[in-house]
Amino acid sequence: MDKVNLLIFDECHHATNDEPYKKIMDDFYRSVRSSRPRVLGLTASITGQKIDPDKFEKVAQQLEVTFHARIETGSDPVEIAGFSTSAKLLCQRCDNYQKTKLAKEQTISKIIKV
């Protein structure tokens, strides 16, 4: 661990119970007393499960303890909207698979014969 400068955990909200991320922090990170690496935990959802809003603070504090870190997030709605992504819903009716497949096969057959 003394040769590591930075630990990066993607989907860090999974660092609970006996999950691998938590075990890495418990078994390796805590055992090092000097020259600990910095930790960057990334997540789009602070918890891996649905929790009641009144329990959110406790879950967040547990993650901070696990990673020896503090949780940071954007607070400006305009900035968040400018740098975040959102799903765009597109509804499209699918043609009958067999009908479409048959039409493509006939088109290919015509091309090959020519």
C-alpha positions in Angstrom: 0.0 0.0 0.0 3.0 2.3 0.5 3.5 2.4 -3.3 0.0 3.5 -4.0 -0.7 7.3 -4.3 -4.4 7.2 -5.1 -7.2 4.7 -4.7 -10.2 5.2 -6.9 -13.4 3.4 -6.2 -16.2 3.6 -8.8 -19.7 3.0 -7.5 -18.3 3.5 -4.0 -21.8 3.3 -2.4 -21.3 -0.4 -2.5 -18.7 -0.2 0.3 -21.0 -1.7 2.9 -21.0 -4.9 5.0 -18.6 -7.5 3.5 -18.4 -6.0 0.1 -14.9 -6.0 -1.6 -14.5 -2.2 -1.4 -15.2 -2.1 2.3 -12.8 -5.1 2.8 -10.0 -3.3 0.9 -10.4 -0.3 3.2 -10.7 -2.4 6.4 -8.0 -4.9 5.6 -5.4 -2.8 3.8 -5.9 0.9 4.1 -6.4 0.9 7.9 -3.3 -1.3 8.4 -1.1 1.4 7.0 -0.1 4.0 9.5 2.1 6.2 7.4 1.9 7.4 3.8 -1.7 6.3 3.2 -2.9 6.9 -0.3 -5.6 9.4 -1.1 -9.0 8.0 -1.8 -11.5 9.1 -4.4 -14.9 7.5 -4.3 -17.3 8.1 -7.2 -21.0 7.3 -7.4 -24.1 8.7 -9.1 -26.3 7.3 -6.3 -25.0 7.8 -2.8 -26.7 4.6 -1.6 -27.0 1.3 -3.3 -30.5 0.7 -1.9 -33.6 2.7 -1.3 -33.5 4.3 2.1 -35.8 6.5 4.1 -34.7 10.2 4.0 -34.3 10.2 7.8 -31.7 7.4 7.5 -29.7 9.0 4.7 -27.4 11.0 7.1 -26.4 7.8 8.9 -25.6 5.9 5.6 -23.6 8.9 4.4 -21.6 9.0 7.6 -20.9 5.3 7.4 -19.4 5.8 3.9 -17.3 8.7 5.2 -15.9 6.5 8.0 -15.3 3.6 5.6 -13.3 5.8 3.1 -11.8 8.2 5.7 -13.3 11.0 3.6 -16.1 13.4 3.3 -18.9 13.4 0.8 -19.0 16.4 -1.6 -21.6 17.2 -4.2 -22.6 20.1 -6.4 -25.1 22.6 -4.9 -25.8 24.9 -7.8 -28.7 23.5 -9.8 -27.6 25.3 -13.0 -24.1 23.9 -12.7 -25.4 20.4 -11.9 -27.7 20.6 -15.0 -24.9 21.7 -17.2 -22.5 18.8 -16.3 -24.9 16.0 -15.6 -26.6 13.6 -17.9 -30.1 12.5 -18.1 -31.9 9.8 -20.0 -33.9 10.8 -23.0 -37.0 8.6 -23.5 -37.7 7.6 -27.0 -40.7 5.4 -27.8 -40.7 3.6 -31.1 -43.0 1.0 -32.3 -41.2 -2.1 -33.4 -42.2 -3.8 -36.6 -43.1 -7.5 -36.6 -39.8 -9.3 -36.5 -40.7 -12.0 -39.0 -42.2 -9.5 -41.5 -39.0 -7.3 -41.3 -36.7 -10.3 -41.5 -38.6 -11.7 -44.6 -38.4 -8.3 -46.3 -34.7 -8.1 -45.7 -34.1 -11.6 -46.9 -36.0 -10.9 -50.1 -34.0 -7.7 -50.7 -30.7 -9.5 -50.1 -31.8 -12.3 -52.5 -32.6 -9.8 -55.2 -29.2 -8.1 -54.8 -27.3 -11.4 -54.9 -29.2 -12.6 -58.0 -28.4 -9.5 -59.9 
